[in-house]
Amino acid sequence: MSEPLTGTVALVTGSSSGIGAATARRLAAEGAAVALVARRRDRLDELASTIRAAAGTATVVPADVTQQRQAQDAVEQAVADLGRLDIVVNNAGVMLLGPSLEASTDEWDRMVALNVQGLLYVTHAALPHLVAAGGGAVVCMSSRSAVAPFRGAAGYAAAKAAVLAFAQAVAVEYRADGVRCNAVLPSVIDTPANRAKQPDADWSRWVPPQQVAGVIRFLCGEESAPTSGAAIPVYGRA
């Protein structure tokens, strides 16, 4: 019996760690061939080796998706290596915190570049391939802060709200082409970096990357075919 995603090709940005790496492993485990996109080639090579050791298929595509040419080339390389494109997971992002009036323009620019521009560039390059394939799934990584901002997160919340709006616009614009687009809104993710920043927090209330990956996998499969334009809360107990 084949796996549920057998025959599909997925591209996952920000796949060198955290949610991106967990998502790439999950999709590959369920039969998808996965294009791993991030800046750190060493981490991508390690993840690709892990996927291949488990009989999965992965290709490594080092790229800085905030650069339009690199984003375009990454999509084209993924299609050249794996033959088609059915799934795009826009996971690359960054969170910088601080009071609004104290944030530098460089920090705001960085958050917009990685959270919004990278997503725009990748999706722009991927949509013609998804349409040509007769449809597909796009998943965009937003945040709970997009709908419920918290103190010190004005820039991050604004960027992630833009991600949510973009995902919902793509859902409307490409519905007739069979392309569905949804946004995932996590709360606090249980990562080593977050544990180091908040050593006294109750980590059991946070969401492990693997659980977020499970939600993303659902949105990539046929089970979610009627779902598009959704904002999926993945809050755990945080």
BALOMI-350169 format. One record per residue (C-alpha): x, y, z; chain; residue number from 1. Coordinates in steps of 0.2 Angstrom, whole numbers, plus 5000, padded with zeros to 4 digits. Example, Ala and Ser with C-alpha at 12.3 -4.5 7.8 and 13.67 -1.06 7.14 Angstrom:
# residues 2
<r X="5062" Y="4978" Z="5039" c="A" k="1"/>
<r X="5068" Y="4995" Z="5036" c="A" k="2"/>
This chain:
# residues 238
<r X="5000" Y="5000" Z="5000" c="A" k="1"/>
<r X="5007" Y="5017" Z="4995" c="A" k="2"/>
<r X="5009" Y="5031" Z="5007" c="A" k="3"/>
<r X="4996" Y="5045" Z="5006" c="A" k="4"/>
<r X="5008" Y="5058" Z="4997" c="A" k="5"/>
<r X="5016" Y="5046" Z="4985" c="A" k="6"/>
<r X="5019" Y="5054" Z="4968" c="A" k="7"/>
<r X="5019" Y="5072" Z="4975" c="A" k="8"/>
<r X="5033" Y="5084" Z="4976" c="A" k="9"/>
<r X="5034" Y="5097" Z="4990" c="A" k="10"/>
<r X="5045" Y="5112" Z="4992" c="A" k="11"/>
<r X="5049" Y="5117" Z="5010" c="A" k="12"/>
<r X="5057" Y="5134" Z="5014" c="A" k="13"/>
<r X="5066" Y="5136" Z="5030" c="A" k="14"/>
<r X="5069" Y="5118" Z="5031" c="A" k="15"/>
<r X="5086" Y="5118" Z="5040" c="A" k="16"/>
<r X="5078" Y="5117" Z="5057" c="A" k="17"/>
<r X="5063" Y="5118" Z="5068" c="A" k="18"/>
<r X="5046" Y="5117" Z="5060" c="A" k="19"/>
<r X="5053" Y="5117" Z="5042" c="A" k="20"/>
<r X="5064" Y="5102" Z="5046" c="A" k="21"/>
<r X="5050" Y="5093" Z="5055" c="A" k="22"/>
<r X="5038" Y="5096" Z="5040" c="A" k="23"/>
<r X="5051" Y="5090" Z="5027" c="A" k="24"/>
<r X="5053" Y="5074" Z="5037" c="A" k="25"/>
<r X="5034" Y="5071" Z="5039" c="A" k="26"/>
<r X="5030" Y="5074" Z="5021" c="A" k="27"/>
<r X="5044" Y="5063" Z="5015" c="A" k="28"/>
<r X="5039" Y="5049" Z="5027" c="A" k="29"/>
<r X="5022" Y="5050" Z="5019" c="A" k="30"/>
<r X="5029" Y="5048" Z="5001" c="A" k="31"/>
<r X="5032" Y="5065" Z="4995" c="A" k="32"/>
<r X="5048" Y="5069" Z="4986" c="A" k="33"/>
<r X="5054" Y="5085" Z="4995" c="A" k="34"/>
<r X="5065" Y="5100" Z="4990" c="A" k="35"/>
<r X="5074" Y="5107" Z="5005" c="A" k="36"/>
<r X="5076" Y="5125" Z="5004" c="A" k="37"/>
<r X="5086" Y="5136" Z="5016" c="A" k="38"/>
<r X="5103" Y="5146" Z="5017" c="A" k="39"/>
<r X="5113" Y="5133" Z="5027" c="A" k="40"/>
<r X="5118" Y="5119" Z="5015" c="A" k="41"/>
<r X="5127" Y="5109" Z="5029" c="A" k="42"/>
<r X="5110" Y="5107" Z="5038" c="A" k="43"/>
<r X="5101" Y="5103" Z="5023" c="A" k="44"/>
<r X="5113" Y="5090" Z="5018" c="A" k="45"/>
<r X="5111" Y="5082" Z="5035" c="A" k="46"/>
<r X="5092" Y="5082" Z="5034" c="A" k="47"/>
<r X="5093" Y="5075" Z="5016" c="A" k="48"/>
<r X="5104" Y="5061" Z="5022" c="A" k="49"/>
<r X="5091" Y="5057" Z="5036" c="A" k="50"/>
<r X="5077" Y="5057" Z="5024" c="A" k="51"/>
<r X="5086" Y="5046" Z="5012" c="A" k="52"/>
<r X="5091" Y="5034" Z="5026" c="A" k="53"/>
<r X="5073" Y="5031" Z="5029" c="A" k="54"/>
<r X="5070" Y="5027" Z="5011" c="A" k="55"/>
<r X="5063" Y="5045" Z="5007" c="A" k="56"/>
<r X="5067" Y="5056" Z="4992" c="A" k="57"/>
<r X="5075" Y="5074" Z="4995" c="A" k="58"/>
<r X="5085" Y="5086" Z="4985" c="A" k="59"/>
<r X="5095" Y="5100" Z="4993" c="A" k="60"/>
<r X="5092" Y="5118" Z="4986" c="A" k="61"/>
<r X="5102" Y="5131" Z="4996" c="A" k="62"/>
<r X="5095" Y="5148" Z="4993" c="A" k="63"/>
<r X="5091" Y="5165" Z="5002" c="A" k="64"/>
<r X="5073" Y="5167" Z="4997" c="A" k="65"/>
<r X="5073" Y="5185" Z="5002" c="A" k="66"/>
<r X="5082" Y="5187" Z="4985" c="A" k="67"/>
<r X="5070" Y="5186" Z="4971" c="A" k="68"/>
<r X="5082" Y="5178" Z="4959" c="A" k="69"/>
<r X="5087" Y="5165" Z="4971" c="A" k="70"/>
<r X="5069" Y="5161" Z="4976" c="A" k="71"/>
<r X="5065" Y="5159" Z="4957" c="A" k="72"/>
<r X="5080" Y="5148" Z="4954" c="A" k="73"/>
<r X="5076" Y="5137" Z="4969" c="A" k="74"/>
<r X="5059" Y="5133" Z="4963" c="A" k="75"/>
<r X="5065" Y="5130" Z="4945" c="A" k="76"/>
<r X="5079" Y="5118" Z="4953" c="A" k="77"/>
<r X="5066" Y="5109" Z="4963" c="A" k="78"/>
<r X="5056" Y="5106" Z="4948" c="A" k="79"/>
<r X="5071" Y="5101" Z="4937" c="A" k="80"/>
<r X="5077" Y="5089" Z="4951" c="A" k="81"/>
<r X="5060" Y="5081" Z="4955" c="A" k="82"/>
<r X="5050" Y="5083" Z="4940" c="A" k="83"/>
<r X="5035" Y="5093" Z="4945" c="A" k="84"/>
<r X="5028" Y="5103" Z="4960" c="A" k="85"/>
<r X="5012" Y="5100" Z="4970" c="A" k="86"/>
<r X="5015" Y="5107" Z="4987" c="A" k="87"/>
<r X="5023" Y="5123" Z="4994" c="A" k="88"/>
<r X="5027" Y="5126" Z="5012" c="A" k="89"/>
<r X="5032" Y="5144" Z="5015" c="A" k="90"/>
<r X="5040" Y="5142" Z="5032" c="A" k="91"/>
<r X="5055" Y="5153" Z="5032" c="A" k="92"/>
<r X="5054" Y="5168" Z="5044" c="A" k="93"/>
<r X="5062" Y="5177" Z="5058" c="A" k="94"/>
<r X="5055" Y="5185" Z="5074" c="A" k="95"/>
<r X="5063" Y="5200" Z="5082" c="A" k="96"/>
<r X="5055" Y="5208" Z="5097" c="A" k="97"/>
<r X="5055" Y="5225" Z="5105" c="A" k="98"/>
<r X="5045" Y="5240" Z="5108" c="A" k="99"/>
<r X="5038" Y="5248" Z="5092" c="A" k="100"/>
<r X="5047" Y="5265" Z="5095" c="A" k="101"/>
<r X="5064" Y="5256" Z="5099" c="A" k="102"/>
<r X="5064" Y="5245" Z="5084" c="A" k="103"/>
<r X="5077" Y="5250" Z="5070" c="A" k="104"/>
<r X="5072" Y="5251" Z="5052" c="A" k="105"/>
<r X="5085" Y="5238" Z="5048" c="A" k="106"/>
<r X="5075" Y="5226" Z="5060" c="A" k="107"/>
<r X="5059" Y="5230" Z="5052" c="A" k="108"/>
<r X="5066" Y="5228" Z="5035" c="A" k="109"/>
<r X="5073" Y="5211" Z="5040" c="A" k="110"/>
<r X="5057" Y="5205" Z="5046" c="A" k="111"/>
<r X="5047" Y="5210" Z="5031" c="A" k="112"/>
<r X="5060" Y="5203" Z="5019" c="A" k="113"/>
<r X="5061" Y="5185" Z="5027" c="A" k="114"/>
<r X="5043" Y="5184" Z="5033" c="A" k="115"/>
<r X="5034" Y="5192" Z="5018" c="A" k="116"/>
<r X="5045" Y="5195" Z="5003" c="A" k="117"/>
<r X="5052" Y="5178" Z="5003" c="A" k="118"/>
<r X="5035" Y="5170" Z="5004" c="A" k="119"/>
<r X="5030" Y="5182" Z="4989" c="A" k="120"/>
<r X="5045" Y="5177" Z="4979" c="A" k="121"/>
<r X="5043" Y="5159" Z="4981" c="A" k="122"/>
<r X="5024" Y="5158" Z="4979" c="A" k="123"/>
<r X="5026" Y="5169" Z="4963" c="A" k="124"/>
<r X="5038" Y="5157" Z="4956" c="A" k="125"/>
<r X="5028" Y="5141" Z="4961" c="A" k="126"/>
<r X="5011" Y="5146" Z="4956" c="A" k="127"/>
<r X="5013" Y="5143" Z="4937" c="A" k="128"/>
<r X="5019" Y="5125" Z="4941" c="A" k="129"/>
<r X="5005" Y="5122" Z="4953" c="A" k="130"/>
<r X="4992" Y="5128" Z="4940" c="A" k="131"/>
<r X="5001" Y="5118" Z="4926" c="A" k="132"/>
<r X="4999" Y="5102" Z="4937" c="A" k="133"/>
<r X="4981" Y="5105" Z="4939" c="A" k="134"/>
<r X="4981" Y="5112" Z="4956" c="A" k="135"/>
<r X="4991" Y="5110" Z="4973" c="A" k="136"/>
<r X="4993" Y="5116" Z="4990" c="A" k="137"/>
<r X="5001" Y="5131" Z="4997" c="A" k="138"/>
<r X="5004" Y="5133" Z="5016" c="A" k="139"/>
<r X="5010" Y="5149" Z="5024" c="A" k="140"/>
<r X="5017" Y="5151" Z="5041" c="A" k="141"/>
<r X="5009" Y="5165" Z="5050" c="A" k="142"/>
<r X="5007" Y="5167" Z="5069" c="A" k="143"/>
<r X="4995" Y="5169" Z="5083" c="A" k="144"/>
<r X="5002" Y="5186" Z="5084" c="A" k="145"/>
<r X="4994" Y="5191" Z="5068" c="A" k="146"/>
<r X="4977" Y="5190" Z="5076" c="A" k="147"/>
<r X="4982" Y="5193" Z="5094" c="A" k="148"/>
<r X="4997" Y="5204" Z="5095" c="A" k="149"/>
<r X="5007" Y="5204" Z="5111" c="A" k="150"/>
<r X="5018" Y="5217" Z="5119" c="A" k="151"/>
<r X="5034" Y="5220" Z="5110" c="A" k="152"/>
<r X="5029" Y="5211" Z="5094" c="A" k="153"/>
<r X="5023" Y="5225" Z="5083" c="A" k="154"/>
<r X="5034" Y="5222" Z="5069" c="A" k="155"/>
<r X="5033" Y="5203" Z="5069" c="A" k="156"/>
<r X="5014" Y="5204" Z="5071" c="A" k="157"/>
<r X="5012" Y="5216" Z="5057" c="A" k="158"/>
<r X="5023" Y="5205" Z="5046" c="A" k="159"/>
<r X="5013" Y="5189" Z="5050" c="A" k="160"/>
<r X="4997" Y="5198" Z="5048" c="A" k="161"/>
<r X="5003" Y="5202" Z="5030" c="A" k="162"/>
<r X="5007" Y="5183" Z="5028" c="A" k="163"/>
<r X="4989" Y="5179" Z="5033" c="A" k="164"/>
<r X="4981" Y="5191" Z="5021" c="A" k="165"/>
<r X="4992" Y="5185" Z="5007" c="A" k="166"/>
<r X="4987" Y="5167" Z="5010" c="A" k="167"/>
<r X="4969" Y="5172" Z="5010" c="A" k="168"/>
<r X="4971" Y="5182" Z="4994" c="A" k="169"/>
<r X="4980" Y="5168" Z="4985" c="A" k="170"/>
<r X="4966" Y="5156" Z="4990" c="A" k="171"/>
<r X="4953" Y="5168" Z="4982" c="A" k="172"/>
<r X="4963" Y="5171" Z="4966" c="A" k="173"/>
<r X="4968" Y="5153" Z="4962" c="A" k="174"/>
<r X="4953" Y="5144" Z="4968" c="A" k="175"/>
<r X="4947" Y="5140" Z="4950" c="A" k="176"/>
<r X="4964" Y="5133" Z="4946" c="A" k="177"/>
<r X="4963" Y="5120" Z="4959" c="A" k="178"/>
<r X="4976" Y="5129" Z="4970" c="A" k="179"/>
<r X="4972" Y="5130" Z="4989" c="A" k="180"/>
<r X="4981" Y="5141" Z="5001" c="A" k="181"/>
<r X="4980" Y="5141" Z="5020" c="A" k="182"/>
<r X="4989" Y="5149" Z="5034" c="A" k="183"/>
<r X="4995" Y="5140" Z="5050" c="A" k="184"/>
<r X="4996" Y="5151" Z="5066" c="A" k="185"/>
<r X="5007" Y="5143" Z="5079" c="A" k="186"/>
<r X="5009" Y="5150" Z="5097" c="A" k="187"/>
<r X="5026" Y="5147" Z="5106" c="A" k="188"/>
<r X="5036" Y="5133" Z="5097" c="A" k="189"/>
<r X="5045" Y="5121" Z="5109" c="A" k="190"/>
<r X="5063" Y="5123" Z="5102" c="A" k="191"/>
<r X="5080" Y="5123" Z="5110" c="A" k="192"/>
<r X="5082" Y="5142" Z="5106" c="A" k="193"/>
<r X="5065" Y="5146" Z="5114" c="A" k="194"/>
<r X="5069" Y="5136" Z="5129" c="A" k="195"/>
<r X="5086" Y="5145" Z="5131" c="A" k="196"/>
<r X="5077" Y="5162" Z="5130" c="A" k="197"/>
<r X="5063" Y="5157" Z="5142" c="A" k="198"/>
<r X="5071" Y="5145" Z="5155" c="A" k="199"/>
<r X="5058" Y="5147" Z="5168" c="A" k="200"/>
<r X="5043" Y="5145" Z="5156" c="A" k="201"/>
<r X="5031" Y="5129" Z="5157" c="A" k="202"/>
<r X="5038" Y="5121" Z="5141" c="A" k="203"/>
<r X="5024" Y="5108" Z="5142" c="A" k="204"/>
<r X="5012" Y="5121" Z="5136" c="A" k="205"/>
<r X="5021" Y="5125" Z="5120" c="A" k="206"/>
<r X="5019" Y="5116" Z="5103" c="A" k="207"/>
<r X="5032" Y="5104" Z="5097" c="A" k="208"/>
<r X="5038" Y="5107" Z="5079" c="A" k="209"/>
<r X="5032" Y="5089" Z="5075" c="A" k="210"/>
<r X="5014" Y="5094" Z="5080" c="A" k="211"/>
<r X="5014" Y="5109" Z="5069" c="A" k="212"/>
<r X="5021" Y="5098" Z="5055" c="A" k="213"/>
<r X="5006" Y="5086" Z="5057" c="A" k="214"/>
<r X="4994" Y="5101" Z="5054" c="A" k="215"/>
<r X="5004" Y="5106" Z="5039" c="A" k="216"/>
<r X="5004" Y="5089" Z="5032" c="A" k="217"/>
<r X="4985" Y="5088" Z="5033" c="A" k="218"/>
<r X="4984" Y="5104" Z="5023" c="A" k="219"/>
<r X="4995" Y="5097" Z="5010" c="A" k="220"/>
<r X="4984" Y="5081" Z="5007" c="A" k="221"/>
<r X="4968" Y="5077" Z="4999" c="A" k="222"/>
<r X="4959" Y="5076" Z="5015" c="A" k="223"/>
<r X="4960" Y="5095" Z="5016" c="A" k="224"/>
<r X="4954" Y="5097" Z="4998" c="A" k="225"/>
<r X="4939" Y="5107" Z="5002" c="A" k="226"/>
<r X="4949" Y="5119" Z="5014" c="A" k="227"/>
<r X="4956" Y="5135" Z="5007" c="A" k="228"/>
<r X="4959" Y="5152" Z="5014" c="A" k="229"/>
<r X="4959" Y="5146" Z="5032" c="A" k="230"/>
<r X="4969" Y="5152" Z="5047" c="A" k="231"/>
<r X="4972" Y="5137" Z="5057" c="A" k="232"/>
<r X="4976" Y="5140" Z="5076" c="A" k="233"/>
<r X="4990" Y="5129" Z="5083" c="A" k="234"/>
<r X="4991" Y="5136" Z="5100" c="A" k="235"/>
<r X="4994" Y="5121" Z="5111" c="A" k="236"/>
<r X="4991" Y="5127" Z="5129" c="A" k="237"/>
<r X="5002" Y="5143" Z="5128" c="A" k="238"/>
